[in-house]
Amino acid sequence: MAIFYIENQNFMRHHQLRVLDENKEIIYLINLFPKHLFITLPSGTKLISTSQKNFLFEDEVELSTRNKKIATLKQLLEGKHNAYFLTHLNWLITGSIAQQNLQFNKLNRKILKFERQDGIYYQFYIANKKWITIAALLITIIDNKRMTPISEANLAKTKKNTKLCWEFFSQMK
C-alpha cells in the first residue's frame, strides 16, 4: 500500500488543498469553488471535476473527466455512522475524517484507510496509486460538510475591498 497526504481543510490557501506523495512533494491540487470541486496537476491541468446542485454534500455528486461522467458518489447513511457508495468502481466508503476512521472498501478488500493526522496533513494508505486522484477528491467532498456554502458565507468589508470569508466548523453535526 502507498501513502499519500491531504492538507487539512482548516489550512486551505486560496481555495486549494495540496495532495502530497510519500515524500511530501505536491502531486495534485484540489480546488474548492461554489457548487463544484476539481483536482488538477500542479501545472493546472484539470483531471477530475464534480457536479452537484449545492456546495454542501447532497445525496449524489457526479465525478467527470473531460465532460464525461466517470462515477457518482451516493450518500447511503448520515449521522453517527456515515456510509457512501461510489458507482462504477463499486467502492463502499464508511467512517469520517473527524472520527479518524475513514475507509474505502470493495468486496472486503481495502482500497483506502485513514492512518493519522500528521501536522496539518491527513495521512492515508491506498492500495493502488492510480486511485489517488479519485480518493483525494472523495475525501474532500465527504469532509466538506464542515464548510459554509458560498451563498451563506459572510462578507467582511475592508477599507480597500470586500473579501469573502469562509467559515469553518470545528466538528460535524
C-alpha positions in Angstrom: 0.0 0.0 0.0 1.2 3.5 -0.8 1.0 6.6 1.5 -0.3 10.0 0.4 -1.3 13.1 2.3 -4.1 15.7 2.0 -3.9 19.1 3.6 -6.4 19.7 6.5 -9.2 21.9 5.2 -8.6 24.3 8.1 -5.3 25.2 6.5 -6.7 25.8 3.0 -5.0 28.5 1.0 -6.5 30.4 -2.0 -9.4 27.8 -2.2 -6.9 25.0 -2.8 -5.8 21.9 -0.8 -2.5 20.2 -1.5 -2.2 16.5 -2.1 1.3 15.1 -1.4 3.1 11.9 -2.1 5.0 9.7 0.4 8.0 12.2 0.1 5.6 15.1 0.9 6.0 16.5 -2.6 2.9 18.1 -4.2 1.3 15.8 -6.7 -2.2 17.4 -7.1 -4.2 20.4 -6.1 -7.8 20.2 -5.1 -9.7 23.4 -6.0 -12.8 24.2 -3.9 -15.3 26.5 -5.5 -19.0 27.1 -5.1 -21.1 24.2 -6.5 -18.1 22.1 -7.7 -14.6 20.9 -6.8 -11.9 19.8 -9.2 -8.5 18.2 -8.9 -5.5 19.3 -11.0 -1.9 18.6 -11.6 0.4 21.3 -10.1 0.7 22.7 -13.7 -3.1 23.4 -13.7 -4.3 20.6 -15.9 -7.7 19.6 -14.8 -8.1 15.9 -14.1 -11.5 15.3 -12.5 -14.3 17.7 -11.6 -17.6 17.4 -9.7 -21.1 18.4 -10.4 -23.7 19.0 -7.7 -26.6 21.3 -7.0 -25.2 22.8 -3.8 -21.8 23.2 -2.4 -22.7 21.1 0.6 -22.8 17.4 0.0 -26.3 16.3 -1.1 -27.5 12.8 -1.9 -25.3 12.5 -5.0 -22.2 14.0 -6.6 -21.2 13.2 -10.1 -17.5 12.9 -11.0 -16.4 13.6 -14.5 -13.3 14.0 -16.7 -13.3 15.8 -20.0 -17.1 16.4 -19.7 -17.6 12.6 -19.4 -19.3 11.1 -16.3 -17.0 8.5 -14.7 -18.8 7.8 -11.4 -21.4 9.0 -8.9 -20.9 9.3 -5.2 -24.1 8.4 -3.4 -24.8 9.0 0.3 -26.3 5.9 2.0 -26.2 6.9 5.7 -25.5 10.1 7.5 -25.1 10.6 11.2 -23.0 8.7 13.7 -22.1 6.2 11.1 -21.6 7.7 7.6 -21.7 5.5 4.5 -21.3 6.3 0.8 -21.2 4.3 -2.4 -19.2 5.1 -5.5 -20.8 3.8 -8.6 -18.7 2.3 -11.4 -15.9 1.4 -9.1 -18.2 -0.2 -6.5 -16.5 1.3 -3.5 -18.2 1.4 -0.1 -16.9 4.3 1.9 -17.5 4.4 5.7 -16.5 6.5 8.6 -15.3 10.1 8.7 -12.1 12.1 9.0 -13.4 13.7 12.2 -13.6 10.3 13.8 -10.4 9.2 12.1 -11.8 6.0 10.8 -12.4 6.7 7.1 -12.1 3.6 4.9 -12.8 2.7 1.3 -13.6 -1.0 0.5 -14.5 -3.1 -2.5 -15.8 -6.6 -1.7 -13.9 -6.9 1.6 -10.7 -5.5 0.0 -9.3 -2.3 1.5 -8.8 0.4 -1.1 -8.0 3.2 1.3 -7.5 3.6 5.0 -7.1 6.7 7.2 -3.9 6.4 9.0 -3.4 9.5 11.2 -3.1 13.3 11.2 0.4 14.4 10.6 0.7 18.1 11.5 -1.5 20.0 9.0 -1.9 16.9 6.8 -4.1 13.8 6.9 -2.2 10.6 6.1 -3.8 7.8 4.1 -2.8 4.3 2.8 -4.1 3.4 -0.6 -3.9 0.0 -2.3 -3.0 1.4 -5.8 -1.5 4.9 -6.6 -3.7 5.2 -9.7 -6.7 5.8 -7.4 -5.2 8.8 -5.5 -6.9 11.4 -7.6 -10.4 10.0 -7.1 -9.8 9.1 -3.5 -8.4 12.6 -2.7 -11.4 14.3 -4.3 -13.9 12.0 -2.5 -12.2 12.6 0.9 -12.6 16.3 0.3 -16.2 16.0 -0.7 -17.0 13.9 2.4 -15.0 16.2 4.7 -16.6 19.4 3.2 -19.7 19.2 5.3 -17.9 21.4 7.8 -17.7 24.3 5.4 -20.4 27.0 4.9 -21.7 27.2 1.4 -20.7 30.3 -0.6 -24.3 31.6 -0.7 -24.4 31.7 3.1 -20.9 32.9 3.7 -20.4 36.3 5.4 -18.9 39.2 3.6 -16.4 41.2 5.6 -15.7 44.7 4.3 -12.2 46.2 4.5 -11.2 49.8 3.6 -9.8 48.6 0.2 -12.2 46.0 -0.9 -14.7 43.3 0.0 -13.4 39.9 0.9 -15.3 36.6 1.1 -14.7 34.9 4.4 -15.1 31.2 4.7 -16.4 29.9 8.0 -15.3 26.5 9.2 -16.9 24.4 11.8 -14.7 22.6 14.2 -16.9 19.5 14.2 -19.5 17.9 12.1 -23.1 17.9 13.5 
